[in-house]
Amino acid sequence: MARLSSSAGRQRRGLKNNTIYLAIAVVVFVVVVLILFRGSGTVPQEAAANEVTNESRAAEPARATPRLAAVEPATASVQTNRPAPTPTPARTERPAETQGQEPVPQEAAQPTTVATDEVLPPAPTVDAKAAAVVAEAMTMLNSHPRQVISARNKLNEALSMPMPASQRLAVKEELAKLSKEWLFGPAAFAGDTLCDNYTVQPGDLLQVIGRRNKVPYELLMQINNIPRPQSLQAGKTIKVVKGPFHAKVCRSTFTLDLYLQDVYVRSFKVGLGRAGYETPTGVWRVQEGGKLIAPTWTDPDSGRVYKATDPDYPLGSRWIALDGIEGDAKGRTGFAIHGTKEPEQIGTAGSRGCIRMFNGDAITIYNMLFPLYSKVEVVE
């Protein structure tokens, strides 16, 4: 019995020792696993999520610190842990040497020029002295409508003064309006030195009356409503115009200004010579016998002869031949004022040097310029 008890005790002690060894082995195993687990780089889910967020933020391009002036008040007053969404501007390519630097706002990248009175003084809109003369002329017309001639003379006086182009254009427009009364109307105003009344004498011819006054008879027919030269009646009073008329052509503006003696009448748009065939500057005179209605014309380049009945006849309604007498025009011939079949070229440089006009305007000028006495000045 004593042996059995000793044997059972040894068994219990051995079982207890095995349990202790097993517990120690489990602890060692867990420690080894933890060491291996930490060394493999695996981190808890929350830490991994934070790391991914940090990496994403690091991958975003660096944002420039906004200036206070550029921040809207509502945005500037809110502070949160997460940045507020901002509008995405249109992407623009940036040079390699500027990448990684703070982007320059678009407004700062575009240079601007601010005009000041010191840098660019504004052009005057009117000349005070000329404006005073114009005001006086307009007062005459408003208070005394019959003072057309006095107002005309005042406006023509103002036209000779230095003034801005816009003011000059306005004065010309007023003079052109007045010409419809004192020149193209049927009545001659008292005190006018340019127009007068004349009583037709027996044997008078309209052509002779016109020649005596250095104006074409066609103008006298027009303003007196005479249908034919033969319709002139003795004893009848007609309006006569005391010429001659003159013209001034400006190459830079493609305009022809018409004057009766030295009084401005009105302006016309013209076409002039193209490159290599520029209309010569200087003074021209209407050629004697050079006023023609749709004459036969030979093209000096091709040698082709054009007749008025040809569908592509280039000269239009009238031809006024010119002789150069001063400046670059002196001694030159072959140039003329004439109509055109290409009205779209009026206001451009497209002719071989002649002065082109709309066909209706060419007829008007034809009825005013008088051979040998009427001059045409061409200026730059």
URHU-V111181 format. One line per field, one symbol per residue. ss: DSSP state (~ for helix, > for strand, _ for the rest). phi: phi as a letter, one per 30 degrees, with the letter a starting at -180 (. if undefined). Layout:
ss: ???
phi: ???
This chain:
ss: _~~~~~~~~~~~~~~~~~~~~~~~~~~~~~~~~~~~~~~_____~~~~~~~~~~~~~~~________~~~__~~~~___________________~~~_______~~~~__________________~~~~~~~~~~~~~~~~____~~~~~~~~~~~~_____~~~~~~~~~~~~~~~~~~____________>>>>>______~~~~~~~____~~~~~~~_____~~~_____>>>>>___>>>>>>____>>>>>>__>>>>>>>_>>>________>>>>>>>>>>>>___>>______>>___________>>>>>>>>>~~~_____>>>>____~~~___>>>___>>__~~~~~~~~________>>>>>_
phi: .dddddddddddddddddddddddddddddddddddddddidbdddddddddddddddddddcddddddccdeddddcbbdcdddbeddddbdceedcdicdddeedddcdbccdbdddbdddddbcddddddddddddedddbeddddddeddddddddddadddddddddddddddddcdcdddccddiddcbacbcdceidcdddddddcibddddddddchcdbedddcdidcbccccdcdbbbccddchbbccbchccdcacbdbcbddejbedddkccbdddiccbchddbcdddcidcccddddceccidbbbdbcdbbiddeicbjcacadacbddcdjbcbcckdccbeeddddededbdceicdcbccbd
